[in-house]
């Protein structure tokens, strides 16, 4: 059967699609790049915001209009109790997160043309072709942020077995993947239920010992999940010193209503301790504006704190009331017009701090993994990639360097990219 895989939302969703793709190939099915070629489709949906839910709904209807015969809708939107099958095309089957792992077994019969049990990672076709591999290590969340529906949709924290994680990493190695990104709903929750408990730092150290992947990066990590054993990772040459640490608000009172476990003062101390080890570390964040009860004074306090943190960048979200979360029924909801205004103001602050961060690297050299290559009409190639500190870099090259690592001198920040000059590629002779 020809199967199209679609994803809305986080890197964890992308990682899960790759797992499903491997299961489908193992059962003898074919992954196709477009809905028009597909007989069936699996959508890994998102419900973190109203916009994400709308995107998931639109993708479902788009696949139905494209003539896909069977559509399996899974992920977080498919796992909340306010979704109604009556609102979906008739050929859609809902599969909750708890049964996602069994989609292939239950709905895609083995064709008898299975691949070998262990094979190299095959990137998803089309836009899914990546130089990096997202590796799922954990599922669910044990925290109780009052605005978050993901913990409801994903359930309690559960660590993925180490042998499965290493299996996926070995498959990535066979495919010459240069960078892996560890993902999870509550990434820092990996190993907490073990006896004795283990940490995300323990997992990274095991991966470094049992694999040769050149670079390892972490996706979003709750700041309070960083323990003392974590700091040693910042000195490891294969660890990408970019941490995405959600703050959500720079105002203590707002954070209390959010149910967050760390106050601004503690967050500032954490950032200072990380920068004491690596002054150039890239720290990005998530901020929610317009949370219920966020007065103008609270917003200004949050804004000023974000300014002082000098983030390398981040994402700003307008508060989106999610049915089933405590915050949806909180008093003093902020009107949409004001939420939009605050969103723009906060985005500008993060944009400016990102510019200052990138400016500190100009005329310096950094390692870049090339993710995209475009041939120039006049000859040569335009290469685009990401540095170990998560800056998007663009440079000209005489040859296609896709999936190679170069030393690049950064010369100009042009907004979306930092322009660079390639000094040496890893495979070049010294």
C-alpha positions in Angstrom: 0.0 0.0 0.0 1.2 3.5 -0.8 1.1 5.7 2.4 1.5 9.4 2.9 2.7 10.7 6.3 1.8 14.2 7.5 2.7 16.0 10.7 1.6 19.2 12.4 3.4 20.5 15.5 6.5 19.5 17.4 9.7 17.6 16.7 8.3 14.7 18.7 5.6 14.3 16.1 8.2 14.3 13.4 10.2 11.6 15.3 7.1 9.5 15.7 6.4 9.7 12.0 9.9 8.3 11.2 9.2 5.4 13.6 5.8 4.7 11.8 7.6 4.9 8.5 10.1 2.3 9.5 7.2 0.0 10.7 5.4 0.5 7.4 8.5 -0.4 5.3 9.1 -3.4 7.6 5.6 -4.6 6.7 6.3 -4.0 3.0 4.4 -0.8 2.4 5.7 2.3 0.4 6.0 5.8 1.7 5.1 8.4 -0.9 5.8 12.2 -1.0 2.4 13.5 -2.0 -1.2 12.7 -1.1 -2.2 12.3 -4.7 -0.1 9.2 -4.9 -1.3 7.7 -1.7 -3.9 5.1 -1.0 -3.7 5.7 2.8 -2.4 8.4 5.0 -1.4 8.9 8.7 -1.6 12.3 10.2 0.2 13.1 13.5 -1.8 16.0 14.7 -1.3 18.8 17.3 -3.7 20.6 19.6 -1.3 22.9 21.6 -3.1 26.0 20.2 -6.3 26.7 18.4 -4.1 27.4 15.3 -2.4 24.0 15.5 -5.8 22.3 15.8 -7.1 24.2 12.8 -4.0 23.2 10.8 -4.6 19.6 11.7 -8.2 19.8 10.6 -7.3 21.5 7.3 -4.7 18.8 6.5 -7.2 16.1 7.2 -9.7 17.6 4.8 -7.0 18.4 2.2 -6.1 14.7 2.1 -9.7 13.7 1.7 -10.1 16.1 -1.2 -6.9 14.6 -2.8 -8.7 11.3 -2.9 -6.8 9.4 -0.2 -9.0 6.3 0.5 -8.1 5.8 4.2 -6.9 8.5 6.6 -5.7 7.6 10.1 -5.7 10.7 12.4 -3.5 10.3 15.5 -1.5 12.6 17.7 -2.6 15.1 20.3 -5.7 16.5 18.6 -7.0 13.0 18.0 -6.5 12.2 21.7 -8.6 15.0 23.3 -12.3 14.4 24.2 -13.6 17.5 22.4 -12.8 16.2 18.9 -15.9 14.9 17.1 -15.7 12.4 14.2 -18.8 14.1 12.7 -16.6 17.1 11.9 -14.2 14.9 9.9 -14.5 13.2 6.5 -16.2 9.9 6.6 -13.0 7.9 5.7 -11.1 9.2 8.8 -10.3 6.8 11.7 -9.3 8.3 15.0 -6.3 6.7 16.8 -5.3 8.1 20.2 -1.7 8.6 21.3 -1.9 5.5 23.5 -2.5 3.3 20.5 -0.4 5.2 18.0 2.4 2.6 18.1 0.0 -0.1 17.0 -1.4 1.7 13.9 0.7 -0.4 11.4 0.0 -3.7 13.2 -3.8 -3.0 13.4 -4.5 -1.3 10.1 -1.8 -2.1 7.6 -1.5 -5.9 7.1 1.9 -7.3 6.4 2.4 -7.7 2.7 4.9 -10.5 3.1 7.6 -8.3 1.5 9.2 -7.1 4.7 12.6 -5.5 4.7 15.4 -6.8 6.8 14.8 -6.4 10.5 17.5 -3.9 10.9 18.1 -1.3 8.2 19.5 2.1 7.7 17.3 5.1 8.4 15.4 6.2 5.3 14.4 9.9 5.5 10.8 10.7 4.8 10.4 11.7 1.1 9.8 15.2 -0.1 10.1 17.9 2.6 10.9 15.2 5.1 14.4 14.6 3.7 16.7 15.9 6.4 20.4 15.8 7.5 19.3 15.5 11.1 17.3 12.6 12.7 14.8 13.3 15.4 15.0 10.5 18.0 12.1 10.0 20.4 13.3 9.2 23.9 10.3 9.9 26.1 6.5 10.3 26.1 4.0 12.2 28.3 4.4 14.8 31.1 4.1 14.7 34.9 3.9 18.5 35.3 0.7 20.5 35.7 1.0 23.8 33.8 -2.5 25.2 33.9 -2.6 26.2 30.2 -1.2 23.0 28.7 -3.4 20.5 27.0 -0.4 18.4 25.8 -0.1 16.6 29.1 -3.7 15.6 28.9 -3.3 14.4 25.3 0.0 12.6 26.0 -0.6 11.2 29.5 2.0 10.6 32.2 5.8 10.6 31.6 7.2 7.3 30.3 10.8 6.7 29.2 11.4 4.9 25.9 13.7 1.9 26.5 17.4 2.5 25.9 17.7 -0.3 23.5 15.0 1.2 21.2 16.7 4.6 21.3 20.1 3.1 20.4 18.5 1.0 17.7 17.2 4.2 16.0 20.6 5.9 16.4 22.4 3.0 14.8 20.0 3.2 11.9 20.8 6.9 11.6 24.5 6.1 11.6 24.1 3.6 8.8 22.4 6.4 6.8 25.3 8.7 7.4 23.3 11.1 9.5 25.5 13.7 11.0 23.3 15.0 13.8 20.6 13.6 16.0 18.0 15.6 18.0 16.6 14.0 21.1 12.9 14.7 21.5 10.2 14.1 24.1 7.1 15.7 25.6 9.0 16.3 28.8 12.5 15.5 27.6 14.1 15.9 31.0 11.8 13.3 32.4 13.7 10.5 30.7 14.9 7.9 33.3 13.1 9.4 36.3 11.0 6.3 36.9 14.0 3.9 36.7 15.5 2.3 39.8 17.9 4.0 40.5 16.7 7.1 38.6 18.6 8.3 35.6 18.8 11.7 34.0 18.9 13.1 30.5 22.6 13.7 31.0 23.1 10.0 31.7 21.3 9.2 28.4 23.5 11.6 26.4 26.7 10.1 27.9 25.5 6.6 27.0 24.8 7.7 23.4 28.3 9.3 23.2 29.8 6.0 24.4 27.8 3.7 22.2 27.6 5.7 18.9 29.8 7.8 16.7 27.2 10.4 15.7 29.2 13.6 15.2 26.6 16.0 16.8 23.8 15.6 19.4 21.2 18.3 20.1 18.4 18.5 22.6 14.9 19.8 21.7 12.9 21.7 24.3 14.0 21.0 28.0 12.2 22.3 31.1 14.7 24.4 33.0 14.1 22.7 36.3 15.1 19.4 34.7 18.7 20.5 34.4 20.7 18.9 37.2 24.3 19.3 38.3 25.4 16.4 36.1 24.2 18.3 33.0 27.0 20.9 33.0 29.7 18.5 31.9 27.9 18.0 28.6 28.7 21.7 27.7 32.4 20.8 27.3 31.8 17.8 25.1 32.8 18.4 21.4 29.8 16.4 20.1 27.2 18.2 22.2 25.5 21.2 20.4 25.5 24.0 22.9 22.0 25.2 22.1 19.3 24.9 24.9 15.7 25.7 24.4 14.4 26.4 27.9 10.7 27.5 28.1 10.3 30.5 30.4 6.6 31.2 29.5 6.6 34.5 31.5 9.1 36.8 33.1 6.6 37.7 35.8 6.5 35.7 39.0 2.7 36.1 39.7 1.9 35.1 36.1 4.1 32.0 36.5 2.3 31.0 39.7 -1.1 31.1 37.9 0.5 29.1 35.1 1.6 26.4 37.6 5.2 26.7 36.5 7.9 25.2 38.8 10.5 28.0 38.5 10.4 31.7 39.3 12.3 34.3 37.3 15.0 34.7 39.9 15.8 31.0 39.8 15.6 31.0 36.0 18.1 33.9 35.9 20.5 32.0 38.2 20.3 28.9 36.0 21.1 31.0 32.8 24.1 32.6 34.6 25.4 29.2 35.7 25.2 27.8 32.1 26.9 30.9 30.7 29.6 30.6 33.3 30.5 27.3 31.7 30.0 28.5 28.1 29.6 32.2 27.7 28.6 31.7 24.0 25.9 29.1 24.6 22.7 29.7 22.6 19.7 29.9 24.9 16.3 30.2 23.3 12.9 30.2 25.0 9.1 30.1 24.7 6.9 33.0 26.0 3.1 33.1 26.4 1.5 36.6 26.3 -2.0 37.5 27.4 -2.4 34.7 30.0 -5.5 35.1 32.1 -5.0 37.8 34.7 -1.9 39.2 33.0 -2.2 42.9 33.7 -0.3 45.6 31.8 2.1 45.8 34.8 2.7 42.0 34.7 3.3 42.1 31.0 5.8 44.9 31.4 7.6 43.0 34.1 7.7 39.9 31.9 9.0 42.1 29.0 11.8 43.6 31.1 12.9 40.2 32.4 13.1 38.8 28.8 15.2 41.8 27.8 17.7 41.1 30.7 18.1 37.4 29.7 19.6 38.2 26.3 18.1 35.2 24.6 19.5 34.0 21.3 15.9 33.9 20.0 12.6 32.2 20.9 8.9 31.7 20.1 6.1 33.9 21.4 2.6 32.6 21.7 -0.7 34.4 22.3 -2.5 32.6 25.1 -5.0 30.1 23.6 -7.7 28.7 25.9 -7.7 24.9 25.6 -10.8 23.1 26.7 -10.1 20.9 29.7 -7.3 23.0 31.1 -7.7 24.9 34.4 -6.7 28.2 32.8 -9.6 28.1 30.3 -11.9 28.9 33.2 -9.7 31.5 34.9 -11.1 35.0 35.4 -9.8 38.1 33.7 -9.2 36.7 30.3 -7.2 39.1 28.1 -9.0 40.3 24.9 -7.7 39.1 21.6 -6.7 42.6 20.4 -4.5 43.2 23.4 -3.0 39.7 23.1 -2.0 40.5 19.5 -0.4 43.8 20.6 1.6 42.1 23.3 2.7 39.3 20.9 4.2 41.9 18.6 6.0 43.8 21.3 7.5 40.6 22.8 8.5 39.3 19.4 10.4 42.5 18.8 12.4 42.2 22.0 13.4 38.6 21.2 14.2 39.6 17.6 16.6 42.4 18.9 18.3 40.0 21.4 18.8 37.5 18.6 20.5 40.1 16.4 22.8 41.0 19.3 23.6 37.4 19.9 24.5 36.7 16.2 26.5 39.9 16.0 28.8 38.5 18.7 29.9 35.8 16.3 30.8 38.0 13.3 34.3 37.6 12.1 34.5 34.3 14.1 34.5 30.7 12.8 31.9 28.1 13.6 31.0 24.6 12.5 28.0 24.2 10.2 26.1 21.2 9.0 24.8 21.9 5.5 21.1 21.0 5.2 20.2 22.4 1.8 22.0 23.0 -1.5 20.9 25.1 -4.4 22.8 25.3 -7.7 23.6 28.7 -9.0 23.1 29.6 -12.6 26.5 31.2 -12.8 28.1 28.2 -11.3 28.8 26.8 -7.8 26.3 26.2 -5.0 24.4 28.1 -2.4 24.6 26.2 0.8 22.3 26.6 3.8 22.8 25.0 7.2 22.7 25.3 10.9 25.6 25.8 13.3 26.2 23.9 16.5 24.8 27.0 18.4 21.7 27.0 16.2 22.4 29.9 13.9 21.2 29.6 10.3 24.1 30.0 8.0 24.4 30.6 4.2 27.5 30.4 2.1 28.7 29.9 -1.4 30.6 26.7 -2.3 32.3 25.3 -5.4 30.6 22.0 -4.9 27.6 20.5 -3.3 28.4 20.0 0.4 25.0 18.7 1.5 25.3 16.7 4.7 28.9 17.7 5.2 30.3 19.8 8.0 32.4 22.9 7.3 34.3 25.5 9.3 32.7 28.8 8.3 33.8 32.4 9.0 30.7 34.5 9.7 30.7 37.9 8.0 27.2 39.4 7.9 23.8 39.0 9.5 21.2 39.4 6.8 18.2 38.5 9.0 17.1 35.0 8.1 20.7 33.9 7.7 24.2 34.8 8.7 26.3 35.0 5.6 29.6 33.1 5.9 32.8 32.1 4.1 33.7 28.4 4.0 37.2 28.0 5.3 37.4 24.2 5.4 35.1 21.2 5.1 35.6 18.2 7.4 36.6 15.9 4.5 39.1 18.4 3.1 42.8 17.5 3.6 44.5 19.3 6.5 
